[in-house]
């Protein structure tokens, strides 16, 4: 018997019963990084550069406690089970603010 791994998808663009989605009411944070030209010029100005694998970066950034209820998940193992609720505590890929929060966190880490 083979099993397929379950992949949970969090869709912040899906509208709720009032017609609004999380992404439609969330502040995107604005632009937190330089344009591509400025980034490329930095490679000429400085003799060293570093790169990083940011695949799991969002999962390392904690969300303020007051904002966690906005990332509430309802879960049922089966149709007979009661609904369980969970609140995400980290930045979630697919939310409109995620790119800003990730870039701003990296900027703050470089300053600290």
Residue pairs with C-beta under 8 A, 6 or more apart in sequence:
10 71
10 73
10 88
10 92
10 93
10 94
11 94
12 21
12 22
12 23
12 26
12 92
12 94
12 95
12 96
13 21
13 22
13 23
13 24
13 94
14 21
15 21
15 24
22 70
22 71
22 95
23 95
23 96
26 70
26 95
26 96
26 97
27 96
27 97
28 96
28 97
28 100
29 97
29 100
29 101
29 104
30 100
31 100
32 99
32 100
32 103
32 104
32 107
33 39
33 103
33 107
34 42
42 49
43 49
54 102
57 102
57 106
58 90
58 91
58 92
58 93
58 98
58 101
58 102
59 90
59 91
60 90
61 90
61 91
61 101
61 102
61 105
62 89
62 90
63 71
63 88
63 89
63 90
63 91
68 87
68 88
68 89
69 87
71 87
71 88
71 92
71 95
72 85
72 86
72 87
72 88
73 85
73 86
73 87
73 88
74 83
74 84
74 85
75 83
75 84
75 85
75 86
76 82
76 83
76 84
91 97
91 98
91 101
91 102
92 98
